[in-house]
């Protein structure tokens, strides 16, 4: 078993949202899962809120020590987003993760690969404003009562569709 945070850190250098705290949390999580790469210990000892450049050389080494290959370009983003989409599929922090994916989609020029989550967020916002609204412009069949279940279903479908690109 590997830390779910691995999906966030594996695309370092391509994912501008990655921060040192993510990498430090990942190293600590990997150590708690009994991984023993020397660079993990170094990363785990770096104080939170450190500049990213302080963790970067150790991140590269740790991934090499663990036999993990860095993801690049769109695969880096797919892996990064997979972290949030997997949580949605597990019914964890659904609303928060949909909002995060919405922000990523906008920031990354409306990535096709996560555009459905952009639309789902907009649908959810409509129902937060008026739960009795009779229809939704963003997602056919969505209602205030079923929007979270739709998000889970879409997340599960996404994980299957993009598995070849996020698989480590």
C-alpha positions in Angstrom: 0.0 0.0 0.0 1.3 3.4 -0.9 0.2 6.8 0.5 -2.6 8.5 -1.4 -0.5 11.7 -1.2 1.9 10.1 -3.7 -0.5 11.0 -6.4 -0.2 14.7 -5.5 3.6 14.7 -5.3 4.5 12.5 -8.3 4.0 15.3 -10.8 6.3 17.8 -9.0 7.5 20.6 -11.3 4.4 20.3 -13.5 1.8 21.0 -10.8 2.1 24.5 -9.6 -0.3 23.9 -6.7 2.1 21.5 -5.0 3.5 23.0 -1.8 6.2 21.8 0.6 3.6 20.9 3.3 2.1 18.3 0.8 5.5 16.8 0.3 6.3 16.7 4.1 2.9 15.1 4.8 3.6 12.6 2.1 6.9 11.6 3.6 5.5 11.3 7.1 2.6 9.2 5.7 5.0 6.9 3.8 7.1 6.4 6.9 4.0 5.5 8.8 3.3 2.9 6.1 6.8 1.4 6.8 8.6 2.8 3.8 12.3 3.4 4.7 13.8 5.4 1.9 16.5 7.6 3.5 15.2 10.8 1.8 11.8 10.3 3.4 13.4 10.8 6.8 15.0 14.0 5.6 11.7 15.4 4.1 9.7 14.4 7.2 12.1 16.4 9.4 11.8 19.6 7.4 9.5 22.2 9.2 6.1 22.9 7.7 5.8 26.1 5.7 9.3 25.8 4.4 10.0 27.0 0.9 9.4 24.3 -1.8 13.0 24.5 -3.0 14.1 23.0 0.4 12.1 19.8 -0.1 12.6 19.5 -3.9 16.0 17.7 -4.0 14.9 15.2 -1.4 11.6 14.6 -3.2 13.5 13.7 -6.3 15.8 11.3 -4.4 12.9 9.8 -2.4 10.9 9.0 -5.5 14.0 7.4 -7.1 14.7 5.4 -3.9 11.2 4.1 -4.0 11.3 3.2 -7.7 8.6 5.7 -8.6 8.8 7.6 -11.9 7.9 11.3 -12.1 4.8 12.1 -14.1 4.9 14.9 -16.6 2.6 17.1 -18.5 -1.1 16.1 -18.5 -0.3 12.9 -16.6 1.1 15.0 -13.7 -2.2 16.9 -13.5 -4.3 13.7 -13.8 -2.3 12.2 -10.9 -2.7 15.3 -8.8 -6.4 15.6 -9.5 -6.8 11.8 -8.8 -6.0 12.5 -5.2 -9.2 14.6 -4.9 -11.3 12.5 -7.2 -10.5 9.4 -5.2 -11.7 11.1 -2.0 -14.9 12.0 -3.8 -15.3 8.3 -4.9 -14.8 7.3 -1.3 -17.5 9.9 -0.3 -15.0 11.9 1.7 -15.2 15.7 1.7 -17.2 15.7 -1.5 -18.2 19.3 -1.5 -14.7 20.6 -0.6 -13.0 18.4 -3.2 -15.5 19.4 -6.0 -14.6 23.1 -5.2 -10.9 22.3 -5.3 -11.2 20.6 -8.7 -13.3 23.5 -10.0 -10.5 25.9 -9.0 -7.8 23.7 -10.6 -9.9 23.5 -13.8 -10.2 27.3 -14.0 -6.5 27.8 -13.2 -5.3 25.3 -15.8 -7.3 26.8 -18.7 -10.3 24.5 -18.2 -8.7 21.1 -18.4 -10.9 18.8 -20.4 -10.0 15.9 -18.2 -11.6 17.5 -15.1 -14.2 19.7 -16.8 -17.1 17.6 -15.5 -16.1 18.5 -12.0 -16.2 22.2 -13.0 -19.7 21.7 -14.2 -20.7 19.7 -11.1 -19.4 22.5 -8.9 -21.5 25.1 -10.8 -24.6 22.9 -10.4 -23.9 22.5 -6.7 -23.6 26.3 -6.3 -27.0 26.7 -7.9 -28.6 24.4 -5.4 -26.7 26.1 -2.5 -28.4 29.3 -3.6 -31.8 27.8 -4.2 -32.3 24.1 -3.2 -35.8 24.2 -4.8 -34.6 25.4 -8.2 -36.6 23.2 -10.7 -33.8 22.5 -13.2 -30.1 22.8 -13.6 -28.2 24.3 -16.5 -24.9 22.6 -15.7 -25.8 18.9 -15.1 -28.8 17.1 -16.5 -30.8 15.3 -13.9 -29.0 16.9 -11.0 -31.1 18.0 -8.0 -30.2 19.4 -4.6 -31.0 15.9 -3.2 -28.8 13.9 -5.6 -25.9 16.1 -6.5 -23.5 14.5 -4.1 -24.4 11.0 -5.4 -23.8 12.2 -8.9 -20.4 13.5 -7.9 -19.5 10.1 -6.5 -20.6 8.3 -9.6 -18.7 10.7 -11.9 -15.6 10.3 -9.8 -15.8 6.5 -10.0 -16.2 6.7 -13.8 -13.3 9.1 -14.0 -11.0 6.8 -12.0 -11.8 4.0 -14.4 -11.4 6.1 -17.6 -8.1 7.6 -16.6 -6.6 4.7 -14.8 -3.9 4.1 -17.4 -2.6 7.7 -16.9 -2.7 7.8 -13.1 -1.6 4.3 -12.3 1.8 4.3 -10.6 
